[in-house]
Amino acid sequence: MKRIVVGLAVVIAAGAALAWVLSAPRPRYSAEEWQKLGLSGDAAAGRLVFYAGGCESCHKSPGQDDPLRLGGGLELKTPFGSFYPPNISTDPVDGIDAWQPVDVANALLSGVSPNGGHLYPAFPYTSYQRMTPKDVADLAAFLRTLPAVKGKAPANALAFPFSVRRAVGLWKLLFFDNSGLSPDPSQTEQWNRGRYLVEGPGHCGECHTPRGFLGETDLKHALAGAPLPDGHGKAANLRGGDFLNWTDADIVEAITSGFTPGGDVLGAGMTAVVRNLAELPESDRQAIAVYLKSLPPLGPPAPAKP
Amino acid sequence: MKRSVAVVIALACGVGAVLADTDPIAERRALMKHDGEAAKKMFDMSKGKAPFDLATVKASLQTLDEGATKTAALFPENSKTGGGTAALPAIWQNKADFDARFAQFKKDVEAARAGITDEASFKQLAPAVFKNCGSCHELYKAKSG
């Protein structure tokens, strides 16, 4: 009997130790490795990365219109609970003034914070991991130019077991692809730029791709539309239905002004997406259109044109 | 006597309800659809995708004025769901702000109606009208697939 109890205790301890080891955060870069890349960071280029990434959609201080005041705190409702994106302004106490570029890189590319803990994938590093080191360095330089904003965001309000931050490490083992994104040489430069913007900084799939039981994106149905995490409405299918009737010019218009070919104006989360994408050069919005139009259709066919 | 008064009142209410149209969701959706069609015509002109035509602009602004005037009242407490509505619960949580945005929309439409006499004044005044669409949809309209 005693032997069984001891044996069981050993098994449980071994299991816990294994889970602890497996769930360890793995930053993509050490300080030395990042240093070796020799990236100085260009704030002007970083401004465009900031808008391509839609950082302010979640981190902008709520209740005011300046997209560069990044006090955080906007509630992001999900089936797992409420997330409150943090203050990423240059405030030395409440913001991320102390972060080095390598810290920004590890947060964006591997979902690891400078204190070595996991970040929740509500912060879309699942997409941002495809960003180039240069874009990351430029973005880090741009963030340094923004004003300090006082105030911390509320703590996340998550249900157990999602409230156990370390468990994100196990989730990453199962679902986090951190292999980056290599250009496809068989495609045009424009197409590759579009794919980079959509799959990387633009993180379109975080809303437009459906999710599974543990919040992982279902890549078999990438960008084919999904219910929104807050339970209100649906992110459109970008590979089926009415969208198939949109021309490149229609897509460019929708992500520049919000106007759709049917006379609607995009609302909800897309308002911020449009506000951000409108800051990019026209060539980038065209590249996005070219990439989206190249996706194999999935879902309902295009309705007959009126 | 009492009973017949009650009957008359009941009848009057019934007739009133029919006249007032009992489906605010369908009614506001129709108004929004017309708004969208009207705004689209003007928007295409502002982008040079359609030739400027003052008569079309005036007709479109009249449609938008009607929408701006009537729509805000079509969100009673009992119309939060159903009928394919894309209205978000935030409307009823921030009713004062919601109504104020419609008032601003009407103000901008009226300024455009009064001030647009040619293509130059159209280009100057139309953007203020368009701005209302997105700023309100961001807070109060759900995305739809």
Interface residues (C-beta under 8 A of the other chain):
Chain A: G225 L228 H232 G233 K234 A235 A236 N237 G241 E253 S257 G258 F259 G262 G263 D264 V265 L266 G267 A268 G269 M270 T271 A272 V274
Chain B: K33 G36 E37 A38 A39 K40 F43 K47 A86 L88 P89 F130 C133 G134 S135 C136 H137 E138 Y140 K141 A142 K143 S144 G145
